[in-house]
């Protein structure tokens, strides 16, 4: 039997190192799936999801947790369009992902045929670095090669569109004649380090600084030792953007934790008190949480030139790999002899952990959501992988969870999409079946699209070397982050029509499909419940009935925000009660004269 285009397709991807593809079938890719079956799922594994959007999220997460190319596949029309949200997640977080989509037969394209969309135009924004539709068998070779090389080389999304009639045609190598392309397999990442003169200029700026602050992001995840060494030499504190949560362990006394709306008071204080900022591998978007313009001299290191001097006007921008650049910079740095700035940071961090513990132990009705992550933190298994969804649960993930060396953690960063945590956690297990995985999810995201992916877990979990996979659902029957944004930013009471969610027994759904369900509605049960979940012989849905009126307060409340929140009380919030009144006092005390700065 002659080799078809589909047979060749998977053979070529395998040569590029592809071993996993996430997707959902459909007649637009029947030829490709037939080719994959013939090629062998022992060579390239097909992971069947419940929805194509989840396949793209999984491809993005797979790239994050492995450093390799993530691949997803979908049929023509709605299958292809469903991929977009997950692909945007990968693009905005600079992850290498290849999207493969079917298309109607070439003779039908342009004829308003069923499930025919202009896929090249549709993918153009998300996969603008390279999106092409194949038209002849000899073209497929160079399309695959360029799509993969550009995705991994530029750390971005690319897309290939394969008409269904082309998939079953006999494959032909490009002939050796004018007008053909003869491409090859292989890519080696270069060493990117700034010139020596620029490294010396950076060292001069950093050596002159008396109060140095560092901000690290996802680009520093592979540079943990170098970040710590530079921070020690400069006497700096280290704040972390959300995607860089696992870049340095939280047990270090000079690590101030997260920054921004979901950040900590020590990070806020450090940024407002520093005279020098070293930003490494981060595209942190909120400039109001960085030093005031002109307050600090800035040095930034990033592999992508488009991210340099974008959030803060840097005195010097260095294009380079964070690990190699910091390693080259380190011998040029002078050790700070005055450690008063470092002591001030460490004192603030120590106080902050006490504040967080106190907040986590506050009474709530019925369970304080901060306590969920606070109780998890000391119980995290070694080498755990943690994922979080967007929403109020991301606040507790960002602030209360102490990451240790050897752990991984991620979420939808640039896109901040709901519904990513469970597919992220599934991809983590596909990538690392021997590691425990914990996912933190709000009830809104579970109802939106994550419940269905529990069926994917039920389908595959028995193949995992370590069965520990726990999704914790914060069930507060409220789209809580937006509710608080309405209160604090817009000054509006909770809009029940848009914010209230139906109560769903998530733990019972888990039991229905063969997983374990655990339900918690008392704070004293929280710690033992985590221990039970993390010692289970099968995946667990841990449902916690949390209080929606515990505020995800930012590290700094402006007077305008305090006034806006107070207006919700005056207008009459539907959840108005003792908890909301206490919150109002806490918000106001942080900005009024004589108020506590450690609230």
ZAMARGU-4260 file (C-alpha; in steps of 0.2 Angstrom, whole numbers, plus 5000, padded with zeros to 4 digits):
<rodrens>
0) 5000/5000/5000 | 5007/5017/4995 | 5011/5029/5009 | 4998/5042/5010 | 5000/5060/5015
5) 4993/5056/5032 | 5005/5042/5034 | 5019/5054/5030 | 5012/5068/5041 | 5014/5058/5057
10) 5031/5050/5052 | 5038/5068/5050 | 5031/5075/5066 | 5038/5060/5075 | 5055/5064/5067
15) 5053/5081/5075 | 5051/5073/5092 | 5032/5074/5094 | 5025/5060/5105 | 5008/5067/5111
20) 4994/5075/5102 | 4978/5082/5111 | 4962/5082/5101 | 4944/5077/5096 | 4939/5067/5080
25) 4928/5073/5065 | 4926/5069/5047 | 4938/5084/5042 | 4953/5074/5050 | 4947/5056/5047
30) 4962/5053/5035 | 4974/5060/5048 | 4967/5049/5062 | 4968/5034/5051 | 4986/5038/5047
35) 4990/5040/5066 | 4982/5023/5069 | 4993/5015/5056 | 5008/5024/5062 | 5005/5018/5080
40) 4999/5026/5095 | 5013/5019/5104 | 5024/5031/5094 | 5013/5046/5095 | 4999/5046/5108
45) 4982/5053/5105 | 4974/5060/5120 | 4955/5061/5117 | 4947/5077/5126 | 4929/5082/5128
50) 4930/5098/5119 | 4943/5105/5106 | 4946/5121/5117 | 4952/5109/5131 | 4964/5101/5118
55) 4972/5118/5115 | 4974/5122/5133 | 4982/5105/5136 | 4994/5108/5122 | 4999/5125/5129
60) 5001/5117/5147 | 5011/5102/5140 | 5023/5115/5132 | 5024/5124/5149 | 5027/5108/5159
65) 5039/5100/5147 | 5048/5114/5137 | 5043/5104/5121 | 5031/5107/5107 | 5013/5106/5111
70) 5001/5099/5098 | 4982/5099/5096 | 4971/5093/5082 | 4953/5097/5077 | 4941/5094/5063
75) 4936/5107/5051 | 4923/5121/5054 | 4917/5121/5073 | 4931/5110/5078 | 4944/5122/5072
80) 4936/5137/5079 | 4934/5129/5096 | 4953/5128/5097 | 4955/5147/5097 | 4954/5151/5116
85) 4967/5138/5121 | 4979/5144/5107 | 4978/5162/5112 | 4983/5156/5129 | 4998/5148/5122
90) 5002/5163/5111 | 5001/5176/5125 | 5011/5165/5137 | 5024/5162/5123 | 5022/5144/5122
95) 5027/5133/5106 | 5011/5125/5100 | 5006/5118/5083 | 4987/5117/5079 | 4982/5105/5066
100) 4965/5108/5058 | 4955/5099/5045 | 4946/5107/5030 | 4934/5103/5017 | 4940/5095/5000
105) 4950/5107/4989 | 4937/5107/4976 | 4924/5113/4988 | 4934/5127/4996 | 4926/5144/4992
110) 4909/5136/4988 | 4900/5140/5005 | 4901/5121/5009 | 4896/5114/5025 | 4908/5117/5039
115) 4919/5127/5027 | 4927/5142/5036 | 4941/5153/5030 | 4953/5145/5042 | 4969/5154/5036
120) 4961/5170/5040 | 4953/5164/5056 | 4970/5158/5063 | 4980/5173/5056 | 4980/5182/5072
125) 4984/5168/5084 | 4996/5159/5073 | 5002/5174/5062 | 5020/5168/5063 | 5015/5153/5052
130) 4998/5147/5046 | 4996/5138/5029 | 4984/5127/5020 | 4992/5112/5011 | 4987/5110/4993
135) 4998/5096/4986 | 5007/5081/4993 | 5025/5087/4990 | 5021/5103/4999 | 5017/5094/5016
140) 5035/5091/5020 | 5041/5109/5021 | 5024/5115/5029 | 5027/5103/5043 | 5045/5108/5045
145) 5042/5126/5045 | 5027/5125/5056 | 5037/5115/5069 | 5053/5125/5068 | 5045/5142/5069
150) 5034/5137/5084 | 5049/5131/5094 | 5061/5143/5088 | 5050/5158/5091 | 5040/5151/5106
155) 5024/5154/5097 | 5008/5146/5089 | 5008/5140/5072 | 4994/5131/5062 | 4992/5119/5048
160) 4976/5117/5038 | 4974/5100/5029 | 4960/5098/5016 | 4952/5081/5019 | 4954/5074/5001
165) 4973/5078/5002 | 4975/5068/5017 | 4971/5051/5008 | 4982/5055/4993 | 4998/5046/4989
170) 5012/5055/4997 | 5025/5062/4985 | 5042/5070/4989 | 5046/5086/4981 | 5054/5084/4964
175) 5071/5091/4961 | 5066/5106/4950 | 5063/5124/4950 | 5048/5130/4961 | 5050/5116/4974
180) 5056/5117/4992 | 5067/5104/5000 | 5067/5106/5019 | 5074/5096/5033 | 5071/5091/5051
185) 5080/5099/5066 | 5082/5114/5077 | 5095/5119/5090 | 5091/5133/5102 | 5105/5146/5102
190) 5114/5154/5116 | 5108/5172/5118 | 5119/5183/5129 | 5121/5202/5128 | 5138/5209/5123
195) 5151/5211/5137 | 5150/5230/5136 | 5131/5229/5140 | 5133/5217/5154 | 5146/5229/5162
200) 5134/5243/5160 | 5120/5233/5168 | 5132/5229/5182 | 5137/5247/5185 | 5118/5251/5187
205) 5115/5237/5199 | 5131/5240/5209 | 5126/5258/5211 | 5109/5254/5218 | 5106/5254/5237
210) 5089/5246/5237 | 5088/5234/5223 | 5071/5225/5219 | 5070/5210/5207 | 5054/5204/5198
215) 5055/5187/5190 | 5043/5179/5178 | 5041/5163/5168 | 5057/5167/5158 | 5066/5164/5174
220) 5059/5147/5178 | 5075/5138/5172 | 5086/5150/5181 | 5082/5147/5199 | 5100/5146/5205
225) 5105/5161/5196 | 5091/5172/5202 | 5095/5167/5220 | 5114/5170/5218 | 5111/5188/5210
230) 5098/5192/5224 | 5110/5187/5237 | 5125/5197/5230 | 5114/5212/5228 | 5105/5211/5244
235) 5089/5211/5234 | 5071/5205/5237 | 5063/5195/5224 | 5045/5197/5219 | 5036/5185/5207
240) 5024/5187/5193 | 5011/5174/5193 | 5019/5164/5179 | 5035/5164/5188 | 5028/5157/5204
245) 5039/5142/5204 | 5055/5152/5199 | 5061/5153/5216 | 5055/5144/5232 | 5044/5154/5245
250) 5054/5147/5259 | 5068/5160/5256 | 5066/5175/5268 | 5069/5188/5254 | 5056/5181/5242
255) 5041/5193/5243 | 5029/5183/5234 | 5017/5188/5220 | 5015/5205/5214 | 5000/5215/5207
260) 4981/5214/5211 | 4984/5196/5217 | 5000/5201/5226 | 5007/5204/5243 | 5010/5218/5254
265) 5029/5215/5254 | 5030/5216/5235 | 5020/5232/5235 | 5032/5239/5249 | 5048/5234/5240
270) 5043/5241/5223 | 5038/5258/5232 | 5054/5258/5241 | 5067/5252/5229 | 5079/5263/5220
275) 5084/5250/5207 | 5074/5237/5198 | 5080/5221/5189 | 5066/5213/5179 | 5070/5195/5173
280) 5059/5186/5160 | 5043/5194/5165 | 5029/5203/5155 | 5020/5208/5171 | 5006/5220/5164
285) 5001/5231/5179 | 5013/5246/5179 | 5004/5254/5194 | 5012/5240/5205 | 5030/5244/5199
290) 5041/5259/5205 | 5034/5276/5200 | 5042/5282/5184 | 5059/5290/5188 | 5060/5283/5205
295) 5071/5268/5201 | 5085/5264/5188 | 5080/5249/5178 | 5088/5234/5170 | 5078/5221/5161
300) 5083/5204/5154 | 5071/5195/5141 | 5073/5184/5127 | 5060/5193/5117 | 5065/5211/5111
305) 5046/5215/5110 | 5045/5213/5129 | 5059/5225/5133 | 5056/5242/5142 | 5037/5239/5139
310) 5031/5240/5157 | 5044/5252/5165 | 5056/5264/5156 | 5072/5254/5158 | 5089/5262/5158
315) 5096/5247/5150 | 5087/5232/5141 | 5097/5216/5138 | 5091/5204/5126 | 5096/5186/5131
320) 5092/5170/5140 | 5089/5174/5158 | 5099/5159/5165 | 5114/5163/5154 | 5113/5181/5155
325) 5112/5181/5174 | 5127/5169/5175 | 5137/5180/5164 | 5132/5196/5175 | 5135/5188/5191
330) 5155/5190/5192 | 5153/5208/5188 | 5142/5212/5203 | 5148/5218/5219 | 5142/5211/5235
335) 5132/5223/5245 | 5140/5226/5262 | 5125/5236/5269 | 5111/5223/5272 | 5099/5235/5280
340) 5087/5235/5264 | 5088/5216/5264 | 5083/5215/5282 | 5069/5227/5280 | 5062/5216/5266
345) 5064/5200/5276 | 5055/5208/5291 | 5041/5213/5280 | 5040/5195/5273 | 5040/5187/5290
350) 5026/5199/5296 | 5016/5195/5280 | 5016/5177/5282 | 5009/5180/5300 | 4995/5191/5292
355) 4991/5178/5280 | 4989/5164/5293 | 4978/5176/5303 | 4967/5180/5288 | 4966/5161/5284
360) 4960/5157/5302 | 4947/5171/5302 | 4929/5164/5304 | 4919/5163/5289 | 4902/5155/5283
365) 4906/5141/5281 | 4924/5139/5276 | 4936/5154/5273 | 4943/5151/5256 | 4961/5157/5261
370) 4961/5142/5273 | 4959/5130/5259 | 4976/5135/5251 | 4984/5138/5268 | 4981/5121/5274
375) 4987/5113/5258 | 5003/5122/5258 | 5012/5112/5271 | 5005/5096/5264 | 5010/5098/5246
380) 5019/5082/5241 | 5037/5084/5234 | 5038/5087/5215 | 5020/5092/5215 | 5013/5101/5200
385) 5000/5114/5204 | 4988/5123/5192 | 4975/5137/5196 | 4960/5144/5187 | 4957/5162/5185
390) 4945/5170/5197 | 4946/5172/5216 | 4954/5156/5218 | 4970/5163/5209 | 4971/5175/5224
395) 4974/5162/5236 | 4985/5152/5224 | 4996/5167/5222 | 4997/5173/5240 | 4994/5158/5252
400) 5003/5144/5243 | 5021/5141/5247 | 5031/5134/5232 | 5046/5123/5236 | 5061/5119/5225
405) 5057/5105/5213 | 5038/5110/5211 | 5030/5116/5195 | 5015/5128/5195 | 5006/5137/5181
410) 4989/5145/5175 | 4983/5155/5161 | 4993/5171/5162 | 4992/5183/5148 | 4975/5178/5143
415) 4969/5174/5161 | 4955/5163/5154 | 4943/5154/5165 | 4942/5135/5162 | 4961/5132/5160
420) 4965/5123/5177 | 4958/5106/5174 | 4965/5104/5156 | 4982/5111/5163 | 4981/5097/5176
425) 4977/5084/5164 | 4992/5089/5153 | 5003/5089/5168 | 4999/5071/5171 | 5001/5066/5153
430) 5018/5074/5153 | 5023/5068/5171 | 5013/5053/5176 | 5024/5050/5191 | 5021/5067/5199
435) 5006/5072/5210 | 4995/5085/5203 | 4984/5098/5212 | 4972/5109/5203 | 4963/5124/5211
440) 4946/5129/5202 | 4931/5140/5206 | 4914/5134/5203 | 4911/5145/5189 | 4925/5137/5179
445) 4919/5120/5184 | 4902/5124/5177 | 4909/5132/5161 | 4919/5118/5154 | 4930/5109/5167
450) 4917/5096/5174 | 4917/5087/5157 | 4935/5085/5157 | 4934/5075/5173 | 4928/5062/5161
455) 4945/5063/5152 | 4953/5060/5169 | 4942/5045/5172 | 4946/5038/5155 | 4965/5039/5158
460) 4970/5039/5176 | 4973/5020/5178 | 4988/5023/5166 | 4997/5035/5178 | 5011/5029/5188
465) 5006/5040/5202 | 4987/5041/5204 | 4987/5057/5215 | 4977/5070/5205 | 4966/5082/5215
470) 4955/5095/5209 | 4949/5107/5223 | 4933/5116/5219 | 4929/5132/5228 | 4910/5131/5229
475) 4904/5148/5234 | 4889/5149/5221 | 4896/5166/5215 | 4907/5172/5201 | 4917/5179/5215
480) 4932/5189/5207 | 4920/5199/5196 | 4908/5202/5211 | 4922/5210/5221 | 4928/5220/5205
485) 4911/5227/5204 | 4911/5232/5222 | 4929/5239/5224 | 4932/5246/5206 | 4915/5251/5200
490) 4906/5254/5217 | 4891/5243/5212 | 4882/5231/5224 | 4883/5213/5219 | 4872/5210/5203
495) 4864/5194/5207 | 4857/5190/5190 | 4874/5189/5183 | 4884/5183/5198 | 4874/5170/5206
500) 4878/5152/5202 | 4868/5136/5204 | 4874/5124/5218 | 4881/5108/5210 | 4887/5093/5220
505) 4904/5092/5211 | 4910/5078/5223 | 4895/5067/5219 | 4898/5069/5200 | 4916/5063/5203
510) 4909/5047/5212 | 4897/5045/5198 | 4911/5043/5185 | 4922/5032/5196 | 4933/5045/5205
515) 4933/5049/5223 | 4923/5064/5230 | 4926/5073/5246 | 4915/5087/5253 | 4921/5100/5266
520) 4909/5112/5274 | 4918/5115/5291 | 4935/5123/5293 | 4942/5110/5305 | 4939/5097/5292
525) 4950/5106/5279 | 4967/5099/5284 | 4962/5081/5286 | 4953/5082/5269 | 4968/5087/5260
530) 4978/5073/5268 | 4964/5061/5263 | 4964/5067/5245 | 4983/5067/5243 | 4984/5049/5249
535) 4970/5042/5238 | 4972/5028/5227 | 4962/5037/5213 | 4959/5055/5207 | 4949/5066/5219
540) 4937/5080/5217 | 4938/5090/5234 | 4923/5101/5235 | 4924/5115/5248 | 4909/5126/5253
545) 4918/5143/5254 | 4912/5160/5259 | 4910/5172/5245 | 4911/5187/5256 | 4929/5185/5260
550) 4938/5198/5250 | 4952/5195/5238 | 4960/5212/5244 | 4974/5219/5233 | 4990/5223/5243
555) 4986/5241/5242 | 4969/5250/5242 | 4967/5267/5235 | 4956/5280/5242 | 4945/5279/5226
560) 4943/5260/5228 | 4939/5262/5247 | 4925/5275/5242 | 4919/5264/5229 | 4917/5249/5240
565) 4909/5260/5254 | 4896/5265/5241 | 4891/5247/5239 | 4887/5247/5258 | 4877/5263/5257
570) 4867/5256/5241 | 4863/5240/5250 | 4873/5225/5244 | 4862/5209/5243 | 4876/5200/5253
575) 4877/5214/5266 | 4880/5207/5283 | 4894/5206/5297 | 4907/5199/5285 | 4904/5213/5272
580) 4904/5226/5286 | 4920/5220/5293 | 4928/5220/5276 | 4923/5238/5273 | 4932/5243/5290
585) 4947/5233/5284 | 4947/5242/5267 | 4944/5259/5275 | 4957/5257/5288 | 4971/5253/5275
590) 4969/5271/5268 | 4963/5282/5281 | 4975/5291/5293 | 4980/5280/5307 | 4975/5265/5298
595) 4985/5249/5299 | 4997/5246/5285 | 4998/5227/5288 | 4979/5224/5286
</rodrens>
